[in-house]
Amino acid sequence: MALRLEIDQASITDNDIARHVEFTAELDGDERDFAVKYAVLKELSGDEPEADALEMFERFSDELIDVCVEAAVQRPSANVVIIDEGDLE
C-alpha cells in the first residue's frame, strides 16, 4: 500500500534566509515537518527561486510529494525531513 502525504497548506512558508520552503504534512496519520531547498526548486524549474519560491513549490507539488514520501521513509527519525538535490535521483 502506498503511503499518503497531505500537505497542510496553511503551514507552507518561504524561509528565504535558510533558502528553503518549509511545511508540515501528514504522512499516514503522523505529522512531519519538511523543508525543500531552493536548489531542488531550481533543479525542477530550471530557474533560480527569487521572490517566487512559493509559486514554484506549488507548481511542482505533485512531484515534490512523491520525493517527500520517499525521503521521510528513508529518514524516519528526522525532526525535519530536508529535501535536497540528492533526493531527486
mmCIF file of the C-alpha atoms, coordinates in Angstrom:
data_MODEL
# 
_entry.id   MODEL 
# 
loop_
_atom_site.group_PDB 
_atom_site.id 
_atom_site.type_symbol 
_atom_site.label_atom_id 
_atom_site.label_alt_id 
_atom_site.label_comp_id 
_atom_site.label_asym_id 
_atom_site.label_entity_id 
_atom_site.label_seq_id 
_atom_site.pdbx_PDB_ins_code 
_atom_site.Cartn_x 
_atom_site.Cartn_y 
_atom_site.Cartn_z 
_atom_site.occupancy 
_atom_site.B_iso_or_equiv 
_atom_site.pdbx_formal_charge 
_atom_site.auth_seq_id 
_atom_site.auth_comp_id 
_atom_site.auth_asym_id 
_atom_site.auth_atom_id 
_atom_site.pdbx_PDB_model_num 
ATOM 1  C CA . MET A 1 1  ? 0.000  0.000  0.000   1.00 0.00 ? 1  MET A CA 1 
ATOM 2  C CA . ALA A 1 2  ? 1.377  3.412  -0.981  1.00 0.00 ? 2  ALA A CA 1 
ATOM 3  C CA . LEU A 1 3  ? 1.935  5.980  1.721   1.00 0.00 ? 3  LEU A CA 1 
ATOM 4  C CA . ARG A 1 4  ? -0.197 9.096  1.518   1.00 0.00 ? 4  ARG A CA 1 
ATOM 5  C CA . LEU A 1 5  ? 1.190  12.552 2.239   1.00 0.00 ? 5  LEU A CA 1 
ATOM 6  C CA . GLU A 1 6  ? -1.129 15.524 2.704   1.00 0.00 ? 6  GLU A CA 1 
ATOM 7  C CA . ILE A 1 7  ? 0.443  18.970 2.976   1.00 0.00 ? 7  ILE A CA 1 
ATOM 8  C CA . ASP A 1 8  ? -1.053 21.414 5.475   1.00 0.00 ? 8  ASP A CA 1 
ATOM 9  C CA . GLN A 1 9  ? -1.450 24.344 3.067   1.00 0.00 ? 9  GLN A CA 1 
ATOM 10 C CA . ALA A 1 10 ? -1.601 26.851 5.938   1.00 0.00 ? 10 ALA A CA 1 
ATOM 11 C CA . SER A 1 11 ? 1.851  25.766 7.125   1.00 0.00 ? 11 SER A CA 1 
ATOM 12 C CA . ILE A 1 12 ? 3.752  26.495 3.885   1.00 0.00 ? 12 ILE A CA 1 
ATOM 13 C CA . THR A 1 13 ? 6.312  29.259 4.414   1.00 0.00 ? 13 THR A CA 1 
ATOM 14 C CA . ASP A 1 14 ? 9.222  30.636 2.434   1.00 0.00 ? 14 ASP A CA 1 
ATOM 15 C CA . ASN A 1 15 ? 12.322 30.758 4.620   1.00 0.00 ? 15 ASN A CA 1 
ATOM 16 C CA . ASP A 1 16 ? 14.446 32.925 2.329   1.00 0.00 ? 16 ASP A CA 1 
ATOM 17 C CA . ILE A 1 17 ? 17.226 33.179 4.919   1.00 0.00 ? 17 ILE A CA 1 
ATOM 18 C CA . ALA A 1 18 ? 17.725 29.385 5.055   1.00 0.00 ? 18 ALA A CA 1 
ATOM 19 C CA . ARG A 1 19 ? 16.812 29.206 1.328   1.00 0.00 ? 19 ARG A CA 1 
ATOM 20 C CA . HIS A 1 20 ? 14.089 26.604 1.574   1.00 0.00 ? 20 HIS A CA 1 
ATOM 21 C CA . VAL A 1 21 ? 10.308 26.238 1.676   1.00 0.00 ? 21 VAL A CA 1 
ATOM 22 C CA . GLU A 1 22 ? 9.050  24.769 4.952   1.00 0.00 ? 22 GLU A CA 1 
ATOM 23 C CA . PHE A 1 23 ? 5.791  22.951 5.607   1.00 0.00 ? 23 PHE A CA 1 
ATOM 24 C CA . THR A 1 24 ? 4.069  20.403 7.792   1.00 0.00 ? 24 THR A CA 1 
ATOM 25 C CA . ALA A 1 25 ? 2.384  17.368 6.303   1.00 0.00 ? 25 ALA A CA 1 
ATOM 26 C CA . GLU A 1 26 ? 0.510  14.331 7.479   1.00 0.00 ? 26 GLU A CA 1 
ATOM 27 C CA . LEU A 1 27 ? 2.082  11.072 6.369   1.00 0.00 ? 27 LEU A CA 1 
ATOM 28 C CA . ASP A 1 28 ? -0.262 8.174  7.006   1.00 0.00 ? 28 ASP A CA 1 
ATOM 29 C CA . GLY A 1 29 ? -1.597 9.798  10.161  1.00 0.00 ? 29 GLY A CA 1 
ATOM 30 C CA . ASP A 1 30 ? 1.733  11.093 11.503  1.00 0.00 ? 30 ASP A CA 1 
ATOM 31 C CA . GLU A 1 31 ? 2.569  14.797 11.375  1.00 0.00 ? 31 GLU A CA 1 
ATOM 32 C CA . ARG A 1 32 ? 6.034  15.515 9.928   1.00 0.00 ? 32 ARG A CA 1 
ATOM 33 C CA . ASP A 1 33 ? 7.961  18.706 9.193   1.00 0.00 ? 33 ASP A CA 1 
ATOM 34 C CA . PHE A 1 34 ? 9.660  19.173 5.828   1.00 0.00 ? 34 PHE A CA 1 
ATOM 35 C CA . ALA A 1 35 ? 11.976 21.683 4.171   1.00 0.00 ? 35 ALA A CA 1 
ATOM 36 C CA . VAL A 1 36 ? 12.527 21.764 0.404   1.00 0.00 ? 36 VAL A CA 1 
ATOM 37 C CA . LYS A 1 37 ? 15.767 23.532 -0.505  1.00 0.00 ? 37 LYS A CA 1 
ATOM 38 C CA . TYR A 1 38 ? 15.727 26.233 -3.169  1.00 0.00 ? 38 TYR A CA 1 
ATOM 39 C CA . ALA A 1 39 ? 18.247 24.121 -5.107  1.00 0.00 ? 39 ALA A CA 1 
ATOM 40 C CA . VAL A 1 40 ? 15.531 21.480 -5.573  1.00 0.00 ? 40 VAL A CA 1 
ATOM 41 C CA . LEU A 1 41 ? 13.118 24.072 -6.936  1.00 0.00 ? 41 LEU A CA 1 
ATOM 42 C CA . LYS A 1 42 ? 15.843 25.310 -9.294  1.00 0.00 ? 42 LYS A CA 1 
ATOM 43 C CA . GLU A 1 43 ? 16.532 21.749 -10.452 1.00 0.00 ? 43 GLU A CA 1 
ATOM 44 C CA . LEU A 1 44 ? 12.846 21.157 -11.194 1.00 0.00 ? 44 LEU A CA 1 
ATOM 45 C CA . SER A 1 45 ? 12.139 24.505 -12.856 1.00 0.00 ? 45 SER A CA 1 
ATOM 46 C CA . GLY A 1 46 ? 15.457 25.490 -14.391 1.00 0.00 ? 46 GLY A CA 1 
ATOM 47 C CA . ASP A 1 47 ? 15.152 28.920 -12.770 1.00 0.00 ? 47 ASP A CA 1 
ATOM 48 C CA . GLU A 1 48 ? 16.601 30.333 -9.568  1.00 0.00 ? 48 GLU A CA 1 
ATOM 49 C CA . PRO A 1 49 ? 13.859 30.845 -6.946  1.00 0.00 ? 49 PRO A CA 1 
ATOM 50 C CA . GLU A 1 50 ? 13.775 34.512 -6.044  1.00 0.00 ? 50 GLU A CA 1 
ATOM 51 C CA . ALA A 1 51 ? 10.531 36.036 -4.826  1.00 0.00 ? 51 ALA A CA 1 
ATOM 52 C CA . ASP A 1 52 ? 8.537  33.190 -6.390  1.00 0.00 ? 52 ASP A CA 1 
ATOM 53 C CA . ALA A 1 53 ? 9.709  30.186 -4.317  1.00 0.00 ? 53 ALA A CA 1 
ATOM 54 C CA . LEU A 1 54 ? 6.186  29.520 -3.016  1.00 0.00 ? 54 LEU A CA 1 
ATOM 55 C CA . GLU A 1 55 ? 4.749  29.632 -6.539  1.00 0.00 ? 55 GLU A CA 1 
ATOM 56 C CA . MET A 1 56 ? 7.449  27.202 -7.729  1.00 0.00 ? 56 MET A CA 1 
ATOM 57 C CA . PHE A 1 57 ? 6.725  24.933 -4.778  1.00 0.00 ? 57 PHE A CA 1 
ATOM 58 C CA . GLU A 1 58 ? 3.033  24.895 -5.694  1.00 0.00 ? 58 GLU A CA 1 
ATOM 59 C CA . ARG A 1 59 ? 3.761  24.296 -9.381  1.00 0.00 ? 59 ARG A CA 1 
ATOM 60 C CA . PHE A 1 60 ? 5.874  21.214 -8.622  1.00 0.00 ? 60 PHE A CA 1 
ATOM 61 C CA . SER A 1 61 ? 3.940  19.985 -5.584  1.00 0.00 ? 61 SER A CA 1 
ATOM 62 C CA . ASP A 1 62 ? 2.874  16.689 -7.204  1.00 0.00 ? 62 ASP A CA 1 
ATOM 63 C CA . GLU A 1 63 ? 6.491  15.705 -7.893  1.00 0.00 ? 63 GLU A CA 1 
ATOM 64 C CA . LEU A 1 64 ? 7.601  17.010 -4.505  1.00 0.00 ? 64 LEU A CA 1 
ATOM 65 C CA . ILE A 1 65 ? 5.015  14.941 -2.646  1.00 0.00 ? 65 ILE A CA 1 
ATOM 66 C CA . ASP A 1 66 ? 6.497  11.744 -4.092  1.00 0.00 ? 66 ASP A CA 1 
ATOM 67 C CA . VAL A 1 67 ? 10.028 12.884 -3.211  1.00 0.00 ? 67 VAL A CA 1 
ATOM 68 C CA . CYS A 1 68 ? 8.952  13.842 0.327   1.00 0.00 ? 68 CYS A CA 1 
ATOM 69 C CA . VAL A 1 69 ? 7.318  10.468 0.954   1.00 0.00 ? 69 VAL A CA 1 
ATOM 70 C CA . GLU A 1 70 ? 10.446 8.639  -0.154  1.00 0.00 ? 70 GLU A CA 1 
ATOM 71 C CA . ALA A 1 71 ? 12.729 10.867 1.941   1.00 0.00 ? 71 ALA A CA 1 
ATOM 72 C CA . ALA A 1 72 ? 10.512 10.537 5.026   1.00 0.00 ? 72 ALA A CA 1 
ATOM 73 C CA . VAL A 1 73 ? 10.621 6.747  4.754   1.00 0.00 ? 73 VAL A CA 1 
ATOM 74 C CA . GLN A 1 74 ? 14.420 6.840  4.423   1.00 0.00 ? 74 GLN A CA 1 
ATOM 75 C CA . ARG A 1 75 ? 14.791 9.216  7.399   1.00 0.00 ? 75 ARG A CA 1 
ATOM 76 C CA . PRO A 1 76 ? 12.071 8.170  9.878   1.00 0.00 ? 76 PRO A CA 1 
ATOM 77 C CA . SER A 1 77 ? 13.708 9.745  12.930  1.00 0.00 ? 77 SER A CA 1 
ATOM 78 C CA . ALA A 1 78 ? 14.493 13.160 11.387  1.00 0.00 ? 78 ALA A CA 1 
ATOM 79 C CA . ASN A 1 79 ? 12.873 16.091 13.188  1.00 0.00 ? 79 ASN A CA 1 
ATOM 80 C CA . VAL A 1 80 ? 12.726 17.924 9.864   1.00 0.00 ? 80 VAL A CA 1 
ATOM 81 C CA . VAL A 1 81 ? 12.961 15.997 6.601   1.00 0.00 ? 81 VAL A CA 1 
ATOM 82 C CA . ILE A 1 82 ? 15.170 18.184 4.430   1.00 0.00 ? 82 ILE A CA 1 
ATOM 83 C CA . ILE A 1 83 ? 14.786 17.642 0.710   1.00 0.00 ? 83 ILE A CA 1 
ATOM 84 C CA . ASP A 1 84 ? 17.879 18.401 -1.360  1.00 0.00 ? 84 ASP A CA 1 
ATOM 85 C CA . GLU A 1 85 ? 19.025 17.687 -4.920  1.00 0.00 ? 85 GLU A CA 1 
ATOM 86 C CA . GLY A 1 86 ? 20.190 14.191 -3.970  1.00 0.00 ? 86 GLY A CA 1 
ATOM 87 C CA . ASP A 1 87 ? 16.593 13.231 -3.208  1.00 0.00 ? 87 ASP A CA 1 
ATOM 88 C CA . LEU A 1 88 ? 15.585 13.877 -6.821  1.00 0.00 ? 88 LEU A CA 1 
ATOM 89 C CA . GLU A 1 89 ? 17.707 10.995 -8.148  1.00 0.00 ? 89 GLU A CA 1 
# 
